[in-house]
Amino acid sequence: MGSTMNAMDRVGALSGAAYVILANVGNTLGQDASLSESATGEEVLESYARLADDVGRQLGLSIEMLGLATWMIFVGYVYSRTRGAGWLAPAALVAGTISIAVKFASFAPVISIYLLRGDMEPGTASMLANLNLVSFMIDTLPAGLFVACGAAAAMASGALGRVLGWAGVVCGVIAAGAAVVIGIRIEGSFAPSFLLVMVWVFAVSIRWGFARSRAKAAVTGAD
């Protein structure tokens, strides 16, 4: 009916919880509280000039990047647990991979502004800052699809019961659907639907990370 969870299994499973924690802590530390979303190009450049002397914010950005590394591990782990579920497993893997790519690409504008802060035009700085914001909002679509397909695949393969399985399907569909409905009408960097993705990832990561065994047969009961 299953196999014993070993240390490597637990590392893979708990990488999801590590991602949620590191990403949120890093994002909180790396933000400039005095910089609003409607900041001008001059204000953006001033913020990055302060970043050069702010070790705390620099550490926060590094922690956030470390969180993305754990996100890669979790996406791969979910696939390893669900690959017997037909097309749902590779669909989740593709969506997760795209989410990873979008997240890492969002760091390019940040690094560009920082490196060229002394020579960059304010208009260019404003454009790159908005590109970083838009990248986060776009990521809601592949991240939501990853959760929806991953949860469905986990149910089909017996890796999750109905409670967490259907919760993931609902959360993922809401997140992906919200991104589609919003479309190009992005007016801020806060996406309530993405919180559903984070909550589900954390819950499933803890559920798998502290499980005694890896279920292989289909289950009919709830979590």
C-alpha positions, 0 to 999 in steps of 0.5 A: 500500500505504500513505502516508508518516508525517508529523509530525502522524501521529507526534504522534498515534501517540506520544501513547499513549506520552506518556499512559503516561509522564505518567500514571505520573509524575504519579500517583507525584508526586501521591500522599501516601506517608503516606496508606494506602487505609484512611485515616480522614476526618481523615487524608484532610483532613490529607493535603489540608492538606499538599497546599496547601503541597506544590508537588511533589504539585500538579505531579504532579496537573497532570502527570497531567491533562496525561496525560489530554489525551494519552490523548484524542489517542491514542483519536482517533488509533486511530480514524483508523487503524482506521475502515475495520474496520467496527463494531470501530473505533467500538466502540473509540472509544466505549469510549475516550471513556467511559474518558476521561470516567471518568478526568476525573470521578475528579478531581472528588472530589480537587478538591472535598476540596482546595477544601473541606478547611477546612470538610468533615466527615471522613465526607464526605472519606472518602466522596469519597476512596473515590469517587476510588479506585472510579473508577480501578477502574471505568475498567479495564472501558472501557479494556480494551474500548478495547484489545480492540476497537482491537487487533482493528480494527487487525488488520482494517484492516491497521494492525497485524500479528498479534503486537501485534493478538492481544496487544491483544485478549488484554490487553483481554479480561483487563482488561475481564473482571477488572473484571466479575468483581470487580464491586462487590468493590473492596478496593484501588486496584491493578489488575494487569490495567490494567498490561496495558492500559498496556503494550499502549498504550505498545508500539503507540504506539512501533510506530506513532510510529517507523514509516516509513509508514501501512499501508492494505492488510490484512497477513498477517504478524506485527509 
